[in-house]
Amino acid sequence: MGKRRLIVGISGATGIGYGLRVLELARKAGVETHLVVTPAGQQTRAYETGLSAADLAAMADVSHRPAQIGAAIASGSFRTAGMIVAPCSIRTLSAVAYGNGDNLLTRAADVTLKERRRLVLMVRETPLTLGHLRAMTAVTESGAIVMPPVPAFYLRPRSVDEMVEHTAGRALDLLGIEVPDLPRWGE
């Protein structure tokens, strides 16, 4: 495959910082990134960051529009290391869990699953309803990894930024992408 590729999806849940950090760490690891941000993800970007849509797009090697359903990332022949959706809204989780590829993010996630590649969903919601839990079960049964961004305190983080970085790095670990200098327990 040459250079490793990663698809990064950003949906409309709070916590866009996780997606931003995944993009930054993937670049640091030398991985080519393909980004798709839903309209709700763009709203969250505006609420939670000072970035413009163009600034966010520039963080990836390639940026795709959600309506661009025929983009390369929607094809199983486009080889990737996998996909991370960070943050993943319950709406996106449900669409992926039940095969509703109605936009490029959910279509790319569906393709990732059908090709038996790793799909990591950083689901951002609390508390959870029975419907949320059932969707998490369904998507897990389809092969995805549900990874709520729960901070680890054993490394004694000194800032929110350190917690976000560690969690984003752990998501990349799940795809076999090694992030240089990521703090690890016992190392």
Backbone as a chain_set.jsonl record, in Angstrom:
{"seq": "MGKRRLIVGISGATGIGYGLRVLELARKAGVETHLVVTPAGQQTRAYETGLSAADLAAMADVSHRPAQIGAAIASGSFRTAGMIVAPCSIRTLSAVAYGNGDNLLTRAADVTLKERRRLVLMVRETPLTLGHLRAMTAVTESGAIVMPPVPAFYLRPRSVDEMVEHTAGRALDLLGIEVPDLPRWGE", "coords": {"N": [[0.828, -1.193, 0.0], [2.145, 1.221, 0.206], [2.471, 4.443, 1.539], [0.883, 4.64, 4.698], [-2.641, 5.009, 5.214], [-5.292, 6.806, 6.764], [-8.657, 7.169, 7.628], [-10.455, 9.839, 8.922], [-13.207, 10.732, 10.723], [-15.365, 13.328, 11.713], [-17.987, 13.994, 13.711], [-21.083, 15.401, 15.004], [-20.953, 15.515, 17.87], [-20.02, 16.81, 21.109], [-16.573, 17.538, 21.771], [-14.654, 17.876, 19.766], [-11.967, 18.284, 19.908], [-10.734, 15.816, 20.224], [-10.797, 14.68, 17.639], [-9.243, 16.576, 16.292], [-6.797, 16.197, 17.569], [-6.259, 13.533, 16.874], [-5.807, 13.854, 14.125], [-3.479, 15.48, 14.232], [-1.632, 13.796, 15.587], [-1.566, 11.604, 13.873], [-0.378, 12.743, 11.644], [2.121, 13.325, 12.747], [2.987, 10.715, 13.057], [3.443, 10.043, 10.466], [1.346, 9.289, 8.803], [-0.979, 9.309, 6.168], [-3.838, 11.302, 6.004], [-7.386, 11.251, 5.595], [-10.088, 13.24, 5.68], [-13.435, 13.665, 6.8], [-16.107, 15.699, 7.602], [-19.113, 16.078, 9.229], [-22.091, 18.154, 8.731], [-23.11, 18.805, 11.298], [-20.801, 18.35, 12.744], [-19.277, 20.45, 11.804], [-20.674, 22.554, 12.955], [-20.123, 22.074, 15.643], [-17.35, 22.447, 15.57], [-17.311, 25.231, 15.177], [-18.453, 26.078, 17.611], [-16.656, 25.068, 19.551], [-14.012, 25.63, 18.914], [-11.512, 27.924, 17.62], [-11.104, 27.616, 15.006], [-11.494, 27.888, 11.466], [-13.566, 26.412, 8.89], [-11.893, 25.923, 6.729], [-9.395, 25.95, 7.997], [-9.618, 23.623, 9.546], [-9.915, 21.674, 7.52], [-7.391, 21.89, 6.368], [-5.813, 20.557, 8.148], [-5.745, 17.946, 7.461], [-4.496, 15.576, 5.024], [-6.122, 15.115, 2.84], [-9.321, 16.399, 2.305], [-12.747, 15.703, 2.466], [-16.07, 16.354, 1.313], [-19.171, 15.795, 3.057], [-21.34, 15.148, 1.394], [-20.159, 14.063, -0.778], [-20.438, 11.36, -1.861], [-19.333, 9.574, -3.665], [-16.606, 9.606, -3.276], [-13.175, 8.493, -2.995], [-12.754, 7.241, -0.494], [-15.083, 5.934, -0.021], [-14.977, 3.526, -1.195], [-14.21, 0.085, -1.196], [-11.889, -0.704, -2.436], [-10.084, 1.258, -1.963], [-7.425, 1.362, -0.076], [-6.856, 1.362, 3.406], [-5.558, 1.943, 6.746], [-7.598, 1.92, 8.465], [-10.332, 3.484, 10.206], [-11.177, 6.289, 12.197], [-13.663, 7.74, 14.139], [-14.075, 10.694, 15.586], [-15.149, 13.283, 17.427], [-17.748, 10.823, 17.949], [-21.044, 11.025, 17.293], [-24.226, 10.032, 18.712], [-26.12, 9.789, 16.735], [-24.531, 9.294, 14.469], [-23.266, 6.922, 15.328], [-25.54, 5.233, 15.462], [-26.354, 5.223, 12.75], [-24.166, 3.935, 11.567], [-24.216, 1.511, 12.952], [-26.525, 0.322, 11.996], [-26.224, 0.191, 9.279], [-26.793, 2.477, 7.699], [-25.719, 4.265, 5.378], [-25.848, 7.198, 4.719], [-24.389, 9.471, 4.239], [-21.059, 10.623, 3.415], [-19.346, 10.104, 5.601], [-20.667, 8.087, 7.143], [-20.951, 6.169, 5.135], [-18.254, 5.604, 4.501], [-17.483, 4.508, 6.937], [-19.114, 2.228, 6.967], [-18.036, 0.861, 4.759], [-15.466, 0.44, 5.757], [-16.037, -1.424, 7.764], [-17.164, -3.548, 6.218], [-14.99, -4.336, 4.745], [-13.504, -5.467, 6.65], [-11.762, -3.951, 8.168], [-10.26, -1.974, 10.775], [-12.437, -0.05, 12.74], [-12.847, 2.642, 14.735], [-14.868, 4.064, 17.082], [-15.274, 6.926, 18.755], [-17.343, 7.455, 20.903], [-19.375, 9.996, 22.115], [-21.306, 10.639, 24.545], [-23.429, 10.968, 27.351], [-25.67, 10.627, 30.067], [-26.253, 7.165, 29.08], [-28.814, 5.773, 27.036], [-30.977, 2.883, 26.766], [-31.346, 2.426, 24.061], [-29.028, 3.619, 22.979], [-27.077, 1.901, 24.038], [-27.831, -0.495, 22.828], [-27.314, 0.112, 20.141], [-24.548, 0.398, 20.328], [-23.87, -2.227, 20.959], [-24.733, -3.513, 18.594], [-23.054, -2.342, 16.632], [-20.585, -3.156, 17.556], [-20.847, -5.912, 17.298], [-20.725, -5.982, 14.566], [-18.103, -5.518, 14.114], [-16.838, -3.132, 14.798], [-15.016, -0.96, 17.042], [-15.975, 0.345, 20.01], [-15.07, 3.16, 21.608], [-15.339, 5.097, 24.035], [-14.204, 8.359, 24.852], [-12.629, 8.238, 27.51], [-10.867, 9.638, 30.095], [-7.565, 8.735, 31.197], [-6.16, 8.49, 34.337], [-3.923, 7.462, 35.529], [-1.486, 8.187, 34.489], [-1.11, 10.594, 35.544], [-2.052, 13.188, 34.428], [-1.409, 16.607, 33.64], [-2.976, 18.439, 32.446], [-5.952, 19.177, 30.532], [-5.375, 18.988, 27.857], [-3.263, 17.1, 27.816], [-4.721, 14.836, 28.582], [-6.486, 14.55, 26.424], [-4.649, 14.124, 24.347], [-3.471, 11.676, 25.126], [-5.695, 9.935, 25.001], [-6.433, 10.164, 22.275], [-4.1, 9.135, 21.152], [-4.232, 6.503, 22.087], [-6.452, 5.623, 20.645], [-5.373, 5.633, 18.065], [-3.459, 3.657, 18.481], [-5.095, 1.404, 18.464], [-5.375, 0.955, 15.791], [-2.94, 0.15, 15.06], [-1.154, 2.178, 14.666], [1.653, 3.744, 15.507], [2.434, 6.244, 17.744], [4.956, 8.506, 18.05], [6.681, 9.187, 21.092], [4.454, 9.012, 22.787], [3.189, 8.988, 26.004], [3.375, 6.108, 28.066], [2.179, 3.56, 30.26], [4.438, 2.366, 32.628], [6.64, 2.74, 31.017]], "CA": [[0.0, 0.0, 0.0], [2.936, 2.445, 0.261], [2.222, 5.215, 2.753], [-0.349, 4.256, 5.391], [-3.729, 5.981, 5.155], [-6.278, 6.764, 7.829], [-9.842, 8.016, 7.459], [-10.88, 10.465, 10.167], [-14.523, 11.343, 10.661], [-15.75, 14.192, 12.827], [-19.436, 14.21, 13.687], [-21.567, 16.547, 15.753], [-20.928, 15.464, 19.331], [-18.988, 17.639, 21.719], [-15.287, 16.861, 21.878], [-13.922, 17.928, 18.497], [-10.542, 18.242, 20.219], [-10.234, 14.455, 19.992], [-10.55, 14.546, 16.208], [-8.103, 17.427, 15.951], [-5.568, 15.569, 18.054], [-6.01, 12.352, 16.034], [-5.181, 14.351, 12.897], [-2.118, 15.937, 14.545], [-0.778, 12.654, 15.924], [-1.39, 10.8, 12.656], [0.642, 13.444, 10.831], [3.393, 13.095, 13.446], [3.352, 9.317, 12.812], [3.691, 9.864, 9.038], [0.182, 8.64, 8.196], [-1.808, 10.153, 5.305], [-5.191, 11.378, 6.553], [-8.532, 11.634, 4.767], [-11.033, 13.795, 6.648], [-14.804, 14.019, 6.438], [-16.76, 16.344, 8.735], [-20.54, 16.269, 8.979], [-22.541, 19.517, 9.024], [-23.161, 18.989, 12.753], [-19.405, 18.451, 13.16], [-18.851, 21.829, 11.517], [-21.273, 23.404, 13.996], [-19.34, 21.859, 16.858], [-16.081, 23.146, 15.34], [-17.534, 26.659, 15.417], [-18.712, 26.275, 19.042], [-15.608, 24.62, 20.463], [-12.66, 26.024, 18.515], [-11.371, 29.16, 16.86], [-10.735, 27.226, 13.649], [-12.463, 27.968, 10.367], [-13.71, 25.142, 8.17], [-10.684, 25.771, 5.918], [-8.318, 25.576, 8.922], [-9.813, 22.222, 9.883], [-9.608, 20.888, 6.316], [-5.945, 21.938, 6.145], [-5.145, 19.651, 9.088], [-5.707, 16.624, 6.821], [-3.889, 15.544, 3.695], [-7.242, 15.239, 1.904], [-10.586, 16.661, 2.987], [-13.889, 15.353, 1.621], [-17.378, 16.851, 1.745], [-20.057, 14.69, 3.426], [-22.227, 14.802, 0.286], [-19.31, 13.509, -1.832], [-20.626, 9.932, -1.596], [-18.509, 8.809, -4.59], [-15.181, 9.817, -2.989], [-12.372, 7.266, -2.912], [-12.884, 6.585, 0.816], [-16.335, 5.171, -0.016], [-14.748, 2.3, -1.959], [-13.397, -0.922, -0.542], [-10.597, -0.839, -3.113], [-9.205, 2.298, -1.416], [-6.876, 0.701, 1.105], [-6.531, 2.201, 4.562], [-5.298, 1.259, 8.02], [-8.871, 1.916, 9.166], [-11.045, 4.754, 10.363], [-11.525, 6.747, 13.545], [-14.663, 8.807, 14.195], [-13.774, 11.37, 16.844], [-16.066, 12.492, 18.238], [-18.821, 10.101, 17.266], [-22.363, 11.304, 17.875], [-25.141, 8.89, 18.764], [-26.738, 9.698, 15.411], [-23.566, 8.613, 13.606], [-23.173, 5.552, 15.851], [-26.733, 4.489, 15.047], [-26.311, 5.039, 11.304], [-23.154, 2.912, 11.278], [-24.663, 0.244, 13.542], [-27.614, -0.27, 11.231], [-25.915, 0.209, 7.845], [-27.398, 3.616, 7.021], [-24.653, 5.091, 4.815], [-26.531, 8.301, 4.039], [-23.435, 10.53, 3.916], [-19.75, 10.03, 3.186], [-18.782, 9.582, 6.844], [-21.281, 6.796, 7.483], [-20.632, 5.229, 4.055], [-16.859, 5.183, 4.68], [-17.474, 3.62, 8.109], [-19.706, 0.963, 6.527], [-17.037, 0.217, 3.902], [-14.399, -0.011, 6.654], [-16.507, -2.668, 8.385], [-17.346, -4.643, 5.248], [-13.657, -4.761, 4.326], [-12.898, -6.041, 7.854], [-10.722, -3.064, 8.679], [-10.58, -1.442, 12.098], [-13.241, 1.16, 12.863], [-12.879, 3.074, 16.129], [-15.885, 5.101, 17.286], [-15.104, 7.605, 20.039], [-18.72, 7.878, 21.183], [-19.438, 11.062, 23.104], [-22.653, 10.864, 25.09], [-23.663, 10.473, 28.698], [-25.773, 9.193, 30.298], [-26.644, 6.369, 27.919], [-30.118, 5.116, 27.061], [-30.955, 1.509, 26.286], [-31.165, 2.508, 22.61], [-27.6, 3.873, 22.742], [-26.356, 0.665, 24.354], [-28.136, -1.488, 21.783], [-26.559, 0.496, 18.943], [-23.147, 0.057, 20.601], [-23.767, -3.683, 20.824], [-24.871, -3.864, 17.175], [-21.866, -1.94, 15.879], [-19.501, -4.024, 18.023], [-21.064, -7.206, 16.643], [-20.334, -5.819, 13.166], [-16.65, -5.438, 14.048], [-16.29, -1.845, 15.23], [-14.555, -0.804, 18.424], [-16.564, 1.508, 20.661], [-14.067, 3.672, 22.532], [-15.656, 6.417, 24.585], [-12.974, 9.033, 25.276], [-12.573, 8.292, 28.971], [-9.475, 9.967, 30.432], [-6.789, 7.873, 32.094], [-5.513, 9.325, 35.34], [-2.742, 6.801, 36.07], [-0.298, 8.898, 34.019], [-1.132, 11.88, 36.25], [-2.034, 14.303, 33.478], [-1.388, 17.949, 34.23], [-3.885, 19.327, 31.719], [-6.944, 18.55, 29.653], [-4.669, 18.707, 26.615], [-2.562, 15.826, 27.983], [-5.722, 13.762, 28.587], [-6.964, 14.411, 25.049], [-3.57, 13.522, 23.563], [-3.331, 10.264, 25.49], [-6.855, 9.21, 24.484], [-6.301, 10.118, 20.817], [-3.013, 8.201, 20.878], [-4.74, 5.14, 22.324], [-7.308, 5.287, 19.497], [-4.462, 5.297, 16.971], [-2.89, 2.347, 18.836], [-6.033, 0.355, 18.054], [-5.192, 0.74, 14.351], [-1.546, -0.206, 14.834], [-0.394, 3.378, 14.31], [2.493, 4.106, 16.654], [2.674, 7.675, 17.884], [6.214, 8.74, 18.763], [6.697, 9.932, 22.366], [3.205, 8.931, 23.546], [3.473, 8.395, 27.317], [2.768, 4.804, 28.292], [2.35, 3.041, 31.601], [5.596, 1.507, 32.843], [7.747, 3.008, 30.07]], "C": [[0.866, 1.247, 0.0], [2.703, 3.142, 1.589], [0.895, 4.782, 3.384], [-1.359, 5.388, 5.328], [-4.695, 5.737, 6.301], [-7.436, 7.672, 7.445], [-10.216, 8.539, 8.835], [-12.227, 11.119, 9.92], [-14.745, 12.192, 11.894], [-17.241, 14.443, 12.699], [-19.809, 15.233, 14.754], [-21.616, 16.465, 17.255], [-19.887, 16.447, 19.853], [-17.699, 16.838, 21.817], [-14.497, 16.849, 20.586], [-12.411, 17.904, 18.716], [-9.937, 16.866, 20.022], [-9.908, 14.239, 18.511], [-9.358, 15.369, 15.76], [-6.795, 16.764, 16.364], [-5.25, 14.295, 17.278], [-5.316, 12.785, 14.74], [-3.729, 14.762, 13.142], [-1.179, 14.753, 14.797], [-0.548, 11.747, 14.722], [-0.333, 11.44, 11.756], [2.029, 13.215, 11.434], [3.904, 11.678, 13.194], [3.599, 9.029, 11.326], [2.566, 9.181, 8.283], [-0.605, 9.671, 7.384], [-3.236, 10.136, 5.839], [-6.194, 11.872, 5.529], [-9.651, 12.004, 5.731], [-12.402, 14.009, 6.027], [-15.495, 14.514, 7.704], [-18.225, 16.563, 8.38], [-20.929, 17.727, 9.222], [-22.63, 19.783, 10.532], [-21.749, 19.068, 13.332], [-18.847, 19.844, 12.907], [-19.436, 22.807, 12.54], [-20.483, 23.291, 15.287], [-17.982, 22.536, 16.747], [-16.219, 24.625, 15.659], [-17.754, 26.959, 16.901], [-17.465, 26.082, 19.897], [-14.191, 25.055, 20.1], [-12.681, 27.396, 17.865], [-11.009, 28.881, 15.415], [-11.861, 27.504, 12.657], [-12.584, 26.585, 9.745], [-12.462, 24.878, 7.324], [-9.49, 25.378, 6.788], [-8.404, 24.086, 9.269], [-9.442, 21.331, 8.694], [-8.102, 20.818, 6.073], [-5.17, 21.022, 7.088], [-5.0, 18.241, 8.516], [-4.98, 16.72, 5.49], [-4.947, 15.73, 2.616], [-8.504, 15.454, 2.721], [-11.729, 16.433, 2.002], [-15.158, 15.975, 2.195], [-18.293, 15.673, 2.07], [-20.985, 14.247, 2.297], [-21.48, 14.116, -0.856], [-19.281, 11.981, -1.725], [-19.799, 9.045, -2.532], [-17.013, 8.993, -4.382], [-14.475, 8.473, -2.821], [-12.578, 6.525, -1.597], [-14.182, 5.792, 0.948], [-16.203, 3.859, -0.78], [-13.857, 1.347, -1.173], [-12.042, -1.107, -1.189], [-9.601, 0.242, -2.679], [-8.673, 1.784, -0.085], [-6.475, 1.709, 2.18], [-6.148, 1.314, 5.741], [-6.582, 1.139, 8.822], [-9.427, 3.322, 9.26], [-11.301, 5.026, 11.832], [-12.566, 7.846, 13.394], [-14.54, 9.436, 15.576], [-14.13, 12.844, 16.754], [-17.121, 11.817, 17.366], [-20.128, 10.384, 17.993], [-23.197, 10.021, 17.916], [-25.838, 8.713, 17.414], [-25.822, 8.941, 14.447], [-23.387, 7.165, 14.035], [-24.335, 4.718, 15.334], [-26.738, 4.228, 13.548], [-25.317, 3.941, 10.928], [-23.633, 1.547, 11.766], [-25.685, -0.457, 12.658], [-27.455, -0.1, 9.722], [-26.537, 1.338, 7.059], [-26.302, 4.567, 6.542], [-25.198, 6.256, 4.033], [-25.643, 9.51, 3.778], [-22.06, 9.877, 3.811], [-19.138, 9.47, 4.466], [-19.361, 8.211, 7.161], [-21.035, 5.755, 6.394], [-19.205, 4.715, 4.207], [-16.737, 4.239, 5.876], [-18.029, 2.25, 7.735], [-18.723, 0.171, 5.659], [-15.887, -0.321, 4.762], [-14.797, -1.334, 7.302], [-16.599, -3.809, 7.383], [-16.018, -5.171, 4.744], [-12.856, -5.355, 5.487], [-11.674, -5.262, 8.322], [-11.181, -2.514, 10.027], [-11.354, -0.126, 11.985], [-13.352, 1.475, 14.34], [-13.853, 4.24, 16.237], [-15.716, 5.684, 18.691], [-16.443, 8.276, 20.396], [-18.732, 8.853, 22.349], [-20.888, 11.3, 23.507], [-22.686, 10.307, 26.498], [-24.828, 11.248, 29.297], [-26.298, 8.494, 29.052], [-28.026, 5.767, 28.112], [-29.946, 3.667, 26.602], [-30.756, 1.481, 24.767], [-29.707, 2.751, 22.239], [-26.799, 2.586, 22.944], [-26.605, -0.411, 23.306], [-27.393, -1.166, 20.485], [-25.077, 0.187, 19.128], [-22.922, -1.444, 20.472], [-23.81, -4.079, 19.349], [-23.613, -3.508, 16.385], [-20.652, -2.769, 16.297], [-19.623, -5.408, 17.383], [-20.682, -7.166, 15.163], [-18.823, -5.653, 12.999], [-16.035, -4.127, 14.476], [-15.808, -1.928, 16.679], [-15.173, 0.481, 18.961], [-15.587, 1.942, 21.737], [-14.479, 5.057, 23.026], [-14.378, 7.077, 25.09], [-12.958, 9.276, 26.789], [-11.128, 8.568, 29.361], [-8.857, 8.958, 31.393], [-6.035, 8.78, 33.073], [-4.234, 8.712, 35.882], [-1.443, 7.443, 35.596], [-0.162, 10.279, 34.663], [-1.059, 13.079, 35.312], [-2.113, 15.637, 34.203], [-2.359, 18.902, 33.547], [-4.905, 18.505, 30.942], [-6.273, 18.157, 28.348], [-3.915, 17.379, 26.695], [-3.54, 14.651, 27.987], [-6.23, 13.492, 27.172], [-5.9, 13.709, 24.198], [-3.431, 12.033, 23.861], [-4.478, 9.437, 24.9], [-6.791, 9.085, 22.956], [-5.193, 9.139, 20.411], [-3.431, 6.76, 21.069], [-5.664, 4.702, 21.191], [-6.446, 4.899, 18.3], [-3.778, 3.958, 17.222], [-3.788, 1.211, 18.34], [-5.949, 0.039, 16.565], [-3.75, 0.372, 14.027], [-0.69, 0.962, 14.39], [0.342, 3.838, 15.563], [2.764, 5.601, 16.644], [3.975, 7.866, 18.661], [5.995, 9.567, 20.037], [5.375, 9.923, 23.124], [3.516, 8.296, 24.904], [2.694, 7.104, 27.509], [3.08, 4.335, 29.698], [3.58, 2.131, 31.651], [6.741, 1.742, 31.885], [8.336, 4.384, 30.334]], "O": [[0.302, 2.322, -0.207], [2.732, 2.508, 2.643], [-0.096, 4.583, 2.682], [-1.001, 6.565, 5.378], [-4.887, 4.605, 6.745], [-7.232, 8.8, 6.994], [-10.286, 7.778, 9.799], [-12.374, 11.952, 9.026], [-14.353, 11.81, 12.997], [-17.707, 15.023, 11.719], [-18.93, 15.863, 15.342], [-22.278, 17.294, 17.879], [-18.986, 16.861, 19.123], [-17.726, 15.612, 21.931], [-13.744, 15.909, 20.331], [-11.658, 17.543, 17.811], [-8.757, 16.75, 19.69], [-8.864, 13.679, 18.175], [-8.553, 14.917, 14.945], [-5.817, 16.766, 15.617], [-4.077, 14.002, 17.044], [-4.35, 12.154, 14.311], [-2.848, 14.43, 12.349], [-0.063, 14.719, 14.278], [0.536, 11.185, 14.563], [0.504, 10.746, 11.179], [2.99, 12.946, 10.714], [5.113, 11.458, 13.123], [3.926, 7.899, 10.962], [2.796, 8.564, 7.243], [-0.864, 10.776, 7.861], [-3.785, 9.065, 6.099], [-5.919, 12.76, 4.722], [-10.106, 11.166, 6.51], [-12.525, 14.47, 4.892], [-15.476, 13.848, 8.739], [-18.539, 17.162, 7.352], [-20.173, 18.464, 9.855], [-22.265, 20.865, 10.992], [-21.524, 19.781, 14.31], [-18.048, 20.356, 13.69], [-18.777, 23.767, 12.941], [-20.207, 24.294, 15.946], [-17.506, 23.134, 17.712], [-15.364, 25.209, 16.324], [-17.29, 27.986, 17.396], [-17.234, 26.829, 20.848], [-13.266, 24.869, 20.891], [-13.745, 27.954, 17.597], [-10.649, 29.797, 14.675], [-13.039, 27.366, 12.987], [-11.791, 25.692, 10.043], [-12.022, 23.734, 7.215], [-8.663, 24.567, 6.372], [-7.394, 23.382, 9.283], [-8.729, 20.342, 8.859], [-7.596, 19.792, 5.618], [-3.995, 20.741, 6.851], [-4.222, 17.437, 9.029], [-4.862, 17.796, 4.903], [-4.718, 16.405, 1.612], [-8.729, 14.768, 3.718], [-11.691, 16.899, 0.863], [-15.303, 16.105, 3.411], [-18.197, 14.637, 1.412], [-21.376, 13.081, 2.248], [-22.105, 13.638, -1.803], [-18.222, 11.386, -1.521], [-19.583, 7.873, -2.223], [-16.222, 8.577, -5.229], [-15.105, 7.453, -2.541], [-12.577, 5.294, -1.584], [-14.363, 5.059, 1.92], [-17.192, 3.158, -0.99], [-12.872, 1.761, -0.562], [-11.125, -1.622, -0.549], [-8.413, 0.153, -2.989], [-9.39, 1.773, 0.915], [-5.858, 2.74, 1.912], [-6.38, 0.106, 5.735], [-6.655, 0.344, 9.759], [-9.05, 4.219, 8.506], [-11.6, 4.118, 12.608], [-12.378, 8.779, 12.613], [-14.85, 8.815, 16.593], [-13.449, 13.588, 16.049], [-17.347, 12.193, 16.215], [-20.295, 10.026, 19.159], [-22.891, 9.048, 17.227], [-26.113, 7.584, 17.006], [-26.269, 8.066, 13.706], [-23.359, 6.27, 13.189], [-24.133, 3.616, 14.824], [-27.089, 3.13, 13.114], [-25.603, 3.112, 10.065], [-23.472, 0.544, 11.071], [-25.708, -1.686, 12.58], [-28.423, -0.228, 8.972], [-26.789, 1.186, 5.864], [-25.991, 5.552, 7.211], [-25.038, 6.314, 2.813], [-26.089, 10.478, 3.162], [-21.922, 8.687, 4.093], [-18.465, 8.441, 4.412], [-18.612, 7.27, 7.422], [-20.922, 4.569, 6.702], [-18.964, 3.517, 4.058], [-15.971, 3.277, 5.83], [-17.48, 1.225, 8.14], [-18.596, -1.045, 5.809], [-15.392, -1.421, 4.515], [-13.988, -2.259, 7.38], [-16.157, -4.921, 7.671], [-15.925, -6.335, 4.354], [-11.685, -5.702, 5.334], [-10.693, -5.831, 8.801], [-12.362, -2.589, 10.366], [-10.976, 0.778, 11.24], [-13.884, 0.679, 15.113], [-13.691, 5.266, 15.577], [-15.982, 5.012, 19.688], [-16.634, 9.479, 20.214], [-18.182, 8.584, 23.417], [-21.601, 12.077, 22.872], [-22.048, 9.297, 26.797], [-24.949, 12.446, 29.04], [-26.73, 9.138, 28.095], [-28.372, 5.309, 29.201], [-28.884, 3.285, 26.11], [-30.069, 0.601, 24.25], [-29.203, 2.155, 21.287], [-25.953, 2.232, 22.123], [-25.693, -1.152, 22.94], [-26.9, -2.069, 19.809], [-24.415, -0.241, 18.182], [-21.902, -1.881, 19.939], [-23.004, -4.898, 18.906], [-23.16, -4.297, 15.556], [-19.783, -3.05, 15.471], [-18.624, -6.002, 16.977], [-20.353, -8.197, 14.575], [-18.318, -5.647, 11.877], [-14.81, -4.016, 14.514], [-16.154, -2.846, 17.423], [-14.927, 1.567, 18.436], [-15.304, 1.189, 22.669], [-14.022, 6.07, 22.497], [-13.547, 6.407, 25.703], [-13.237, 10.377, 27.265], [-10.241, 7.798, 28.991], [-9.524, 8.409, 32.271], [-5.356, 9.722, 32.664], [-3.516, 9.374, 36.631], [-0.403, 7.266, 36.231], [0.769, 11.03, 34.371], [-0.13, 13.884, 35.385], [-2.783, 15.779, 35.226], [-2.551, 20.031, 33.998], [-4.736, 17.304, 30.729], [-6.574, 17.101, 27.79], [-3.927, 16.61, 25.734], [-3.227, 13.585, 27.455], [-6.386, 12.338, 26.772], [-6.216, 12.808, 23.422], [-3.288, 11.224, 22.944], [-4.247, 8.356, 24.358], [-7.065, 8.017, 22.409], [-5.34, 8.402, 19.436], [-3.031, 5.887, 20.299], [-5.66, 3.53, 20.814], [-6.759, 3.938, 17.597], [-3.54, 3.201, 16.282], [-3.302, 0.188, 17.859], [-6.397, -1.02, 16.125], [-3.375, 0.29, 12.857], [0.376, 0.769, 13.806], [-0.269, 4.264, 16.543], [3.259, 6.151, 15.66], [4.08, 7.433, 19.808], [5.22, 10.523, 20.045], [5.183, 10.744, 24.021], [4.047, 7.187, 24.956], [1.516, 7.012, 27.164], [4.122, 4.673, 30.259], [3.738, 1.24, 30.816], [7.731, 1.011, 31.928], [9.271, 4.796, 29.648]]}, "num_chains": 1, "name": "protein.A"}
